Amino acid sequence: MQKTYHFGVPAMLVWISHILMGILFVYLGYLIIEGKKLNKWLGISLLIIGIIGALYHLHIWMYEAGQKSS
């Protein structure tokens, strides 16, 4: 079983973050289906999660590309 991900990030941290994001997405989906207005903090949370995810994956992509060219 894998204990860490890229750059030594603990697997447990990755799993917990995915579970929490999944719960958030379920909650947001419920609010949208019920036609309720989303709070501003939920929008800000999604924006931050998206930016962090995009930057992390871009970083891994650039790191892997650098390793292949070496």
Secondary structure as UniProt FT lines:
FT   HELIX           6..8
FT   HELIX           11..33
FT   TURN            34..35
FT   HELIX           40..69
//
